[in-house]
Amino acid sequence: MSNNYEEFTAKDLANWIVSGAIIFGGIIPYVPQYREIKKRDNADGFSLYVCLTLLIANTLRIFFWFGKRFEVPLLLQSILMIIAMFIMIKLCINVQNRNQVIKVRERVFTDFDPNFFWKWTDFQSYLDFILLFAAFMGILTYLLVDVPAFVETIGLLAVLMEAMLGIPQFLCNFFNKSTNGMSIVMVGLWTLGDAFKTCYFVVREAPIQFEVCGALQVIIDIAILAQVYIYQNSSAVHAKVPVRVD
């Protein structure tokens, strides 16, 4: 009887640890990037499109949950990730505005200028856009939650968007020909986290969309790590003069 109790407790503890890793593991890579931006007082090496990708992906994943109930830790991870991305955006906007040598015209969401989409100069614009997107998806999900094709499409789009997470950072590095300002620790943790997450999806028999796109994320993470090696010389040159291509 005692052995059965201990076995149950160990298994239960292991489940709690894995669930905790899934819930909080996603935001851990952004801690070193946050500290890097604060230390350098420069956000040019971090692409805000990473935040856009994760905000859209996790918003879609939350609405997917209403149509097809998956693991609760994955739902909680999405909520926590959205909060973390807004914190990152807030920091980047504050740093960019503070470092303006020449005061530029303010760009806000309500300008509806496609040339400055996701390049706004105030935090409220980013918040307004995601709230508007969430409201639109909420109405659509409420009306079509009983349509399997719609629900599966949301799930596919959510994981595809998340799988593309590294693409904005990859392109930022590619155009800058440098990884200066990007936290290598962040990308390393991306890789470890995505590999762990993909294994979790397989073991937990999560929807197939999660498994395929998790593997794709790992491939993109490795490609970004390869850029660190490829651009190591130019990153040293740009260390004091960061380059940014919008």
N, C-alpha and C positions, 0 to 999 in steps of 0.2 A: 504493500500500500504506500509506504514511504517512498520507494523507488519510483512508483508511478507519479506521485506528487512532484518529486524532484524533476522527473522527465518532462512533465507538463510545464513546470515553472521555467525550465531552461528553454523549452521550445517557445513558450510565450514571451520570454525575455528577448530571444533572438528575433521574433516577429516585430517586437517593439523597436528594437535597434534598427532593423532594416527599414521599417516604416519611417522612423525618425530621419534616417539617412536620405530617404526619398523626399521627405517634406522639406528638410533644411539644406540638403546637399546641393540643390540647384542654385542657391544664392551665394554659397561660400566662395565660388570663383570670383565674384564681383567685389569681395572684400579687398583683395590685393590691388585690383584695378582702381577702386575708390581711393585707397591710400596713395596709390601712384599719382593720381590726379591731384589730390590734396598736397602731396609733397612737392610736385613740380609746379603746382598752380597753373597747369596747362592741360586742356582736355583734347587737344588736337589728335593725339594718337589713338583715341577711342571713338569708334563710330556710333553715333546716336541711332543709326539704323538697326543696330543690335537690339536696342531698347524697343524700337518700333516692332521688330520681328517678334520679340518675346511677348510684348503686350498684346498684339493681335493673336498670336498662337495660343496664349493662355486664356484670353477672353473666349476664343472659339472653343477651347477645351472645356471651359466651365459650362458653356451652353450644350456641348456634346454630352456632358454628364446627365443633363436633364432628360435626354432622349435615350441614352444607353449607359446605365449605371456601371462605372468601372471602379477601380480601387479608390477608396476615400483618401489615402495618402497622396495620390496623384492630383486629386481635386484640391487638397490643402496646399500642395506644392504650387499649383497655379495661382492661388490667391496670394500666397507669400511672394511669388515671383513678380506679380504685378506691382505690389507695394515696393519691392526692391528696385524695380526698373524706374519707378517714379522718383525714388531717392537718387538714383544715378543721374536721371535727367535734370533734376533740381540742381545737383552739384555742377554738372557740365554747363548749364545755362548761367549760373552764378559766376563761374570761372571765366567763361567766354565774355560775358558782359563787363566783368571787372578788368579784363585785359585789353579791352578796346583802346587802341592808341588814338584812332580817329573815330569819333562818335558816328555810328551809321544809323540809318533810318530803322525804326522799330518795325519788325515784321510779326504779324499776329495771324492767328487762324482765321479770324473773321475778314481778313483781306481777300481770302479765297484765291490767292495767287499761286497757281500750280508750280511756278518756278521756285517758290520758297516753301514748298511743302516739307514739313519736318525740319525746317531750318529757321523756325520762329525764334524770336529773341526773348519771349517771356514764357515762364513755366505754365501759366494758366492755359495757354493755347494747346499745349500737349495734353493737358488734362481734359480740356473741352473736346478735343478730337476723339479721344478714347471713350469718353462718356457718351458721345454721340454715336460712335460705332457700337458700343455695348447696348444702347437703347434700341438701335436698329435691329441688331441681332436678337435682342430679347423679344421684340415684337414678332419677328420672323419665326423664332423658335416656338413661341406661344401658339402661333397659327398653324405651324407645320410639324409639331413635335411628334405627331402620330404617323408621319410619312417616313417610312424607313429609308428611302433614298436620300431624303434631306438630311436626316440624322447622320447617316454614314458619310455623306459629303462633308458635313461639318467636322466630323472626326478626322477625315482624310486631310482636309485643309489645315486643321490645327496641327497635326503632326508634321505635315509637309512644311508649314511655316517654321516650326521649331527646328526641323531638320536643316533649314536654310539659315539657321542662326549665325553660323560662322561666315557666311558669304559676305555680308557687309564689311566685316573686319578684314577678310581676305582681300577684298577689293580696295579697301582703304590702304592696306599695306602695299598692294600691287601698284597703285597709282603714286603713292609716296616713295615707292622703291625703298621702303624702310619700315621697321617694326618699332621704331623709337616712340615711346609714350604708351605702347601697348604692354600690358603686364603679361610676361611669359608665364608666370605662375597661374594667372587666370586661365590661359589656354591649356596649360598642363592639367589643371583641375577640371576644365571642360572635358578633356579627353578621358580622364579617369572616371568622372561622373557619368558621362554618356555611355562608357563601356559598362559600368555597373548598372546603369538604368536599363540598357538593352538586355542584359542578362536577367534583370528583374522582370522585364516584360515577358521574356520567354518562359521563365519559371512560373510566373503567376498567370500565364496564358491570357495576357492582355489582348485586346483587339489587334489583328494582324497589322493595322496601320502603324501602331506604336512600335512594333518590332522592326519592320522594314525601315522606317524613318530614323529609328534609334541607331541602326547600323550606318545609315548615310551620314548622320551627325559625326560619328567617330571618324569616318573617312575625311570629312571636311576639317575636323580638328587637327588631324595628322598633317593635312596640307598646310594649315596655318603654322604649325610647328616647323614644317620644312622651310617656310618663308624666313623664320628666324635665322636659320643657317644660311640661306641664299642671300639674304640682305644684311648679314652681320657686319660687313665692311661699311656699307652705306649708312647703316643705323648708327655706327660710331661717328661718322662725319656729321650726321644730322642731330646728334645728341644735344648740341647747343642751339641749333637753328631748326626747329621742327618745320616740316613742310606739310601743307594741308591742301588737298584738292577736293572741292565740293562738287 
